């Protein structure tokens, strides 16, 4: 298995990365939103919130 950041062989201590540095680079990408999954719907978050608020109440 190779490191997803630099393609070097992985280290069992930091798997799936080769080093702590590559693990930190990956974490920074997650935190900055580089790995965000694009949304197809709804385009406008406010419209989505409004749609949920207007749903009829569920019987309990």
C-alpha positions as CSV (number, residue, x, y, z in Angstrom):
1,X,0.0,0.0,0.0
2,X,1.3,3.5,-0.8
3,X,0.7,6.8,1.0
4,X,-2.3,8.7,-0.5
5,X,-0.4,12.0,-0.1
6,X,3.1,11.2,-1.5
7,X,2.9,7.6,-2.8
8,X,5.8,6.4,-0.6
9,X,5.4,3.0,1.1
10,X,3.2,3.2,4.3
11,X,4.5,3.0,7.8
12,X,2.5,0.6,10.1
13,X,2.6,3.3,12.8
14,X,0.9,5.9,10.6
15,X,-1.0,3.8,8.2
16,X,-2.3,4.6,5.6
17,X,0.3,7.3,5.5
18,X,4.1,7.1,5.3
19,X,4.7,9.6,8.1
20,X,3.0,11.9,10.6
21,X,3.7,14.8,8.2
22,X,1.6,13.2,5.5
23,X,-1.1,12.4,8.0
24,X,-1.1,16.1,9.1
25,X,-1.3,17.3,5.4
26,X,-4.3,15.0,5.0
27,X,-6.0,16.4,8.1
28,X,-5.3,20.0,6.9
29,X,-7.1,19.1,3.6
30,X,-10.1,17.8,5.5
31,X,-10.2,20.9,7.8
32,X,-9.9,23.4,5.0
33,X,-12.7,21.7,3.0
34,X,-10.5,20.4,0.1
35,X,-12.2,17.0,0.5
36,X,-15.7,18.3,0.7
37,X,-18.3,16.3,-1.3
38,X,-20.1,18.7,-3.6
39,X,-23.8,18.8,-3.1
40,X,-26.2,18.5,-6.1
41,X,-29.4,19.5,-4.2
42,X,-30.5,21.7,-2.7
43,X,-28.5,24.5,-4.1
44,X,-29.6,27.0,-1.5
45,X,-29.2,25.8,2.2
46,X,-31.8,28.4,3.3
47,X,-34.4,26.9,1.0
48,X,-33.6,23.5,2.3
49,X,-34.0,24.6,5.9
50,X,-37.3,26.3,5.0
51,X,-38.5,23.2,3.3
52,X,-37.8,21.0,6.3
53,X,-39.5,23.5,8.6
54,X,-42.6,23.4,6.5
55,X,-43.0,19.6,6.6
56,X,-46.0,18.4,8.4
57,X,-45.3,17.1,11.9
58,X,-44.7,13.4,12.3
59,X,-47.1,11.5,14.6
60,X,-45.5,10.1,17.6
